[in-house]
Amino acid sequence: MKFSTKEINAVTILHFEGNMLGGPEASEMNNTLHKLIEAKKKKIVIDLSDVTLMNSSGLGMLIGGVTTMRNAGGDLKIANAAKKISQLFNITKISSVIETYPTVKEAVESFH
């Protein structure tokens, strides 16, 4: 898995690609979130449009990310989850903890 960042209307988008299975990527994502907090960027959207597989460690990454952002006075939202991943969010009740949106545009607009 790899991810890149970009900004739209003062909201930082983290675009993930590949399988979200935790491991070293979890530390990299956590480090990125802390750098964003230091830069006073506390509105985050995780774009999962190119994520094909997610396990419990991947879910843990998202929960850790939303916890980090909310503890810093910000928030993290999810966009573009594939049907299979959306079903995983519903089964695990993650969608009751983290806001999910069908598009990045809708997730970004939800901050304003």
C-alpha positions as CSV (number, residue, x, y, z in Angstrom):
1,M,0.0,0.0,0.0
2,K,1.1,3.6,-0.7
3,F,-0.5,6.9,-0.2
4,S,-0.2,10.5,-1.4
5,T,-1.5,13.8,0.0
6,K,-3.1,16.8,-1.7
7,E,-5.2,19.7,-0.5
8,I,-8.6,20.9,-1.6
9,N,-10.3,23.9,0.1
10,A,-8.2,23.7,3.2
11,V,-8.9,20.0,3.6
12,T,-6.1,17.5,3.3
13,I,-6.8,14.4,1.2
14,L,-4.8,11.2,1.8
15,H,-5.3,9.0,-1.2
16,F,-4.5,5.3,-0.5
17,E,-3.7,2.7,-3.2
18,G,-3.4,-1.1,-2.8
19,N,-4.2,-3.3,0.1
20,M,-4.7,-1.7,3.5
21,L,-3.2,-4.3,5.9
22,G,-1.4,-2.3,8.5
23,G,2.3,-3.0,9.1
24,P,4.9,-0.3,8.3
25,E,2.2,1.8,6.5
26,A,0.4,2.3,9.8
27,S,3.4,4.1,11.3
28,E,3.9,6.1,8.1
29,M,0.2,7.2,8.2
30,N,0.4,8.1,11.9
31,N,3.6,10.2,11.3
32,T,1.9,12.0,8.4
33,L,-1.1,12.8,10.5
34,H,1.1,14.2,13.3
35,K,3.0,16.4,10.8
36,L,-0.3,17.7,9.5
37,I,-1.4,18.5,13.0
38,E,1.8,20.4,13.6
39,A,1.1,22.3,10.4
40,K,-2.4,23.2,11.7
41,K,-4.1,21.0,9.1
42,K,-6.7,19.2,11.0
43,K,-9.4,18.4,8.4
44,I,-8.6,15.1,6.8
45,V,-10.3,13.0,4.2
46,I,-9.1,9.4,3.5
47,D,-9.7,8.5,-0.1
48,L,-10.1,4.8,-0.5
49,S,-11.0,4.7,-4.2
50,D,-7.9,2.6,-5.0
51,V,-8.0,0.3,-2.0
52,T,-9.0,-3.2,-3.0
53,L,-8.6,-5.1,0.3
54,M,-8.7,-4.1,4.0
55,N,-8.2,-6.3,7.1
56,S,-8.6,-5.6,10.8
57,S,-5.2,-3.9,10.9
58,G,-6.3,-1.6,8.1
59,L,-9.5,-0.8,10.2
60,G,-7.2,-0.2,13.2
61,M,-5.2,2.3,11.1
62,L,-8.4,4.3,10.4
63,I,-9.6,4.2,14.0
64,G,-6.1,5.3,15.2
65,G,-6.2,8.1,12.6
66,V,-9.6,9.4,13.6
67,T,-8.6,9.3,17.3
68,T,-5.4,11.2,16.6
69,M,-7.2,13.9,14.6
70,R,-10.1,14.3,17.1
71,N,-7.7,14.5,20.1
72,A,-6.0,17.4,18.2
73,G,-9.3,19.2,17.7
74,G,-9.7,18.0,14.1
75,D,-11.5,15.3,12.3
76,L,-11.0,12.5,9.7
77,K,-13.6,11.3,7.2
78,I,-13.6,8.5,4.7
79,A,-14.6,8.8,1.0
80,N,-14.9,6.4,-2.0
81,A,-14.8,3.1,-0.2
82,A,-15.5,0.2,-2.5
83,K,-18.7,-1.8,-1.8
84,K,-16.8,-4.6,-0.2
85,I,-15.0,-2.2,2.2
86,S,-18.3,-0.3,2.9
87,Q,-19.9,-3.6,3.9
88,L,-16.9,-4.2,6.3
89,F,-17.5,-0.8,7.8
90,N,-21.2,-1.6,8.4
91,I,-20.5,-5.1,9.8
92,T,-17.9,-3.7,12.3
93,K,-20.0,-0.6,13.0
94,I,-17.0,1.6,12.0
95,S,-19.4,3.8,10.1
96,S,-21.0,4.8,13.4
97,V,-17.6,6.2,14.5
98,I,-16.2,7.6,11.3
99,E,-18.2,9.6,8.8
100,T,-18.2,8.0,5.3
101,Y,-19.0,9.7,2.0
102,P,-19.5,8.3,-1.5
103,T,-17.1,11.0,-3.0
104,V,-14.2,13.1,-1.9
105,K,-16.1,16.2,-3.0
106,E,-18.9,15.4,-0.5
107,A,-16.5,14.6,2.3
108,V,-14.6,17.9,1.7
109,E,-17.9,19.9,1.6
110,S,-19.0,18.3,4.9
111,F,-16.2,20.3,6.7
112,H,-17.7,23.6,5.5
